[in-house]
Amino acid sequence: MAQLNISLPDKLKAWADARVAEGRYSSASDYVRDLMRRDQDAAEAKARLQAAIDAGAGLAVE
């Protein structure tokens, strides 16, 4: 697995630590991975929606 080091302002670090303390995530890394997966899913859904809109408007590229 690749490693990525990030710097966060104190407020964001506290936010991530709070999510972990709630028990939903095992670590701040787990929380960040989940956020990134959700962002990726949203971007893919947006691309599919845009493709459907373009196809419906007769703008599909074939």
PyMOL CGO cylinders between C-alpha atoms (Angstrom):
from pymol import cmd
from pymol.cgo import CYLINDER

trace = [
    CYLINDER, 0.00, 0.00, 0.00, 1.25, 3.47, -0.86, 0.3, 1, 1, 1, 1, 1, 1,
    CYLINDER, 1.25, 3.47, -0.86, 1.76, 6.00, 1.87, 0.3, 1, 1, 1, 1, 1, 1,
    CYLINDER, 1.76, 6.00, 1.87, 0.70, 9.66, 1.86, 0.3, 1, 1, 1, 1, 1, 1,
    CYLINDER, 0.70, 9.66, 1.86, 1.58, 12.14, 4.58, 0.3, 1, 1, 1, 1, 1, 1,
    CYLINDER, 1.58, 12.14, 4.58, -0.63, 15.20, 4.98, 0.3, 1, 1, 1, 1, 1, 1,
    CYLINDER, -0.63, 15.20, 4.98, -0.66, 18.23, 7.23, 0.3, 1, 1, 1, 1, 1, 1,
    CYLINDER, -0.66, 18.23, 7.23, -3.93, 19.40, 8.74, 0.3, 1, 1, 1, 1, 1, 1,
    CYLINDER, -3.93, 19.40, 8.74, -4.92, 22.47, 10.68, 0.3, 1, 1, 1, 1, 1, 1,
    CYLINDER, -4.92, 22.47, 10.68, -5.61, 21.69, 14.34, 0.3, 1, 1, 1, 1, 1, 1,
    CYLINDER, -5.61, 21.69, 14.34, -9.39, 21.96, 13.86, 0.3, 1, 1, 1, 1, 1, 1,
    CYLINDER, -9.39, 21.96, 13.86, -9.44, 19.36, 11.07, 0.3, 1, 1, 1, 1, 1, 1,
    CYLINDER, -9.44, 19.36, 11.07, -7.20, 17.01, 13.04, 0.3, 1, 1, 1, 1, 1, 1,
    CYLINDER, -7.20, 17.01, 13.04, -9.55, 17.34, 16.01, 0.3, 1, 1, 1, 1, 1, 1,
    CYLINDER, -9.55, 17.34, 16.01, -12.50, 16.63, 13.72, 0.3, 1, 1, 1, 1, 1, 1,
    CYLINDER, -12.50, 16.63, 13.72, -10.88, 13.47, 12.37, 0.3, 1, 1, 1, 1, 1, 1,
    CYLINDER, -10.88, 13.47, 12.37, -9.95, 12.37, 15.90, 0.3, 1, 1, 1, 1, 1, 1,
    CYLINDER, -9.95, 12.37, 15.90, -13.57, 12.89, 16.99, 0.3, 1, 1, 1, 1, 1, 1,
    CYLINDER, -13.57, 12.89, 16.99, -14.83, 10.67, 14.15, 0.3, 1, 1, 1, 1, 1, 1,
    CYLINDER, -14.83, 10.67, 14.15, -12.41, 7.96, 15.26, 0.3, 1, 1, 1, 1, 1, 1,
    CYLINDER, -12.41, 7.96, 15.26, -13.47, 8.38, 18.92, 0.3, 1, 1, 1, 1, 1, 1,
    CYLINDER, -13.47, 8.38, 18.92, -17.09, 7.78, 17.89, 0.3, 1, 1, 1, 1, 1, 1,
    CYLINDER, -17.09, 7.78, 17.89, -16.01, 4.27, 16.93, 0.3, 1, 1, 1, 1, 1, 1,
    CYLINDER, -16.01, 4.27, 16.93, -17.01, 4.33, 13.29, 0.3, 1, 1, 1, 1, 1, 1,
    CYLINDER, -17.01, 4.33, 13.29, -13.41, 4.42, 12.09, 0.3, 1, 1, 1, 1, 1, 1,
    CYLINDER, -13.41, 4.42, 12.09, -10.39, 2.59, 13.41, 0.3, 1, 1, 1, 1, 1, 1,
    CYLINDER, -10.39, 2.59, 13.41, -7.98, 5.44, 12.66, 0.3, 1, 1, 1, 1, 1, 1,
    CYLINDER, -7.98, 5.44, 12.66, -7.71, 8.85, 11.05, 0.3, 1, 1, 1, 1, 1, 1,
    CYLINDER, -7.71, 8.85, 11.05, -6.26, 7.09, 7.99, 0.3, 1, 1, 1, 1, 1, 1,
    CYLINDER, -6.26, 7.09, 7.99, -9.37, 4.90, 7.78, 0.3, 1, 1, 1, 1, 1, 1,
    CYLINDER, -9.37, 4.90, 7.78, -11.54, 8.03, 7.97, 0.3, 1, 1, 1, 1, 1, 1,
    CYLINDER, -11.54, 8.03, 7.97, -9.59, 9.81, 5.21, 0.3, 1, 1, 1, 1, 1, 1,
    CYLINDER, -9.59, 9.81, 5.21, -9.73, 6.69, 2.98, 0.3, 1, 1, 1, 1, 1, 1,
    CYLINDER, -9.73, 6.69, 2.98, -13.51, 6.59, 3.42, 0.3, 1, 1, 1, 1, 1, 1,
    CYLINDER, -13.51, 6.59, 3.42, -13.83, 10.28, 2.53, 0.3, 1, 1, 1, 1, 1, 1,
    CYLINDER, -13.83, 10.28, 2.53, -11.73, 9.76, -0.58, 0.3, 1, 1, 1, 1, 1, 1,
    CYLINDER, -11.73, 9.76, -0.58, -13.75, 6.70, -1.65, 0.3, 1, 1, 1, 1, 1, 1,
    CYLINDER, -13.75, 6.70, -1.65, -16.98, 8.66, -1.21, 0.3, 1, 1, 1, 1, 1, 1,
    CYLINDER, -16.98, 8.66, -1.21, -15.56, 11.55, -3.24, 0.3, 1, 1, 1, 1, 1, 1,
    CYLINDER, -15.56, 11.55, -3.24, -14.49, 9.14, -5.98, 0.3, 1, 1, 1, 1, 1, 1,
    CYLINDER, -14.49, 9.14, -5.98, -17.96, 7.53, -6.04, 0.3, 1, 1, 1, 1, 1, 1,
    CYLINDER, -17.96, 7.53, -6.04, -19.61, 10.97, -6.25, 0.3, 1, 1, 1, 1, 1, 1,
    CYLINDER, -19.61, 10.97, -6.25, -17.34, 12.05, -9.11, 0.3, 1, 1, 1, 1, 1, 1,
    CYLINDER, -17.34, 12.05, -9.11, -18.12, 8.84, -11.03, 0.3, 1, 1, 1, 1, 1, 1,
    CYLINDER, -18.12, 8.84, -11.03, -21.88, 9.27, -10.44, 0.3, 1, 1, 1, 1, 1, 1,
    CYLINDER, -21.88, 9.27, -10.44, -21.64, 12.88, -11.64, 0.3, 1, 1, 1, 1, 1, 1,
    CYLINDER, -21.64, 12.88, -11.64, -19.83, 11.77, -14.80, 0.3, 1, 1, 1, 1, 1, 1,
    CYLINDER, -19.83, 11.77, -14.80, -22.51, 9.14, -15.49, 0.3, 1, 1, 1, 1, 1, 1,
    CYLINDER, -22.51, 9.14, -15.49, -25.26, 11.71, -14.96, 0.3, 1, 1, 1, 1, 1, 1,
    CYLINDER, -25.26, 11.71, -14.96, -23.53, 14.21, -17.24, 0.3, 1, 1, 1, 1, 1, 1,
    CYLINDER, -23.53, 14.21, -17.24, -23.16, 11.53, -19.93, 0.3, 1, 1, 1, 1, 1, 1,
    CYLINDER, -23.16, 11.53, -19.93, -26.89, 10.75, -19.67, 0.3, 1, 1, 1, 1, 1, 1,
    CYLINDER, -26.89, 10.75, -19.67, -27.75, 14.45, -19.90, 0.3, 1, 1, 1, 1, 1, 1,
    CYLINDER, -27.75, 14.45, -19.90, -25.48, 14.86, -22.91, 0.3, 1, 1, 1, 1, 1, 1,
    CYLINDER, -25.48, 14.86, -22.91, -27.00, 11.79, -24.59, 0.3, 1, 1, 1, 1, 1, 1,
    CYLINDER, -27.00, 11.79, -24.59, -30.51, 13.08, -23.93, 0.3, 1, 1, 1, 1, 1, 1,
    CYLINDER, -30.51, 13.08, -23.93, -29.61, 16.45, -25.39, 0.3, 1, 1, 1, 1, 1, 1,
    CYLINDER, -29.61, 16.45, -25.39, -28.19, 14.83, -28.52, 0.3, 1, 1, 1, 1, 1, 1,
    CYLINDER, -28.19, 14.83, -28.52, -24.65, 15.76, -27.55, 0.3, 1, 1, 1, 1, 1, 1,
    CYLINDER, -24.65, 15.76, -27.55, -23.28, 12.25, -27.09, 0.3, 1, 1, 1, 1, 1, 1,
    CYLINDER, -23.28, 12.25, -27.09, -19.88, 11.68, -28.63, 0.3, 1, 1, 1, 1, 1, 1,
    CYLINDER, -19.88, 11.68, -28.63, -19.70, 8.38, -30.43, 0.3, 1, 1, 1, 1, 1, 1,
]
cmd.load_cgo(trace, "trace")
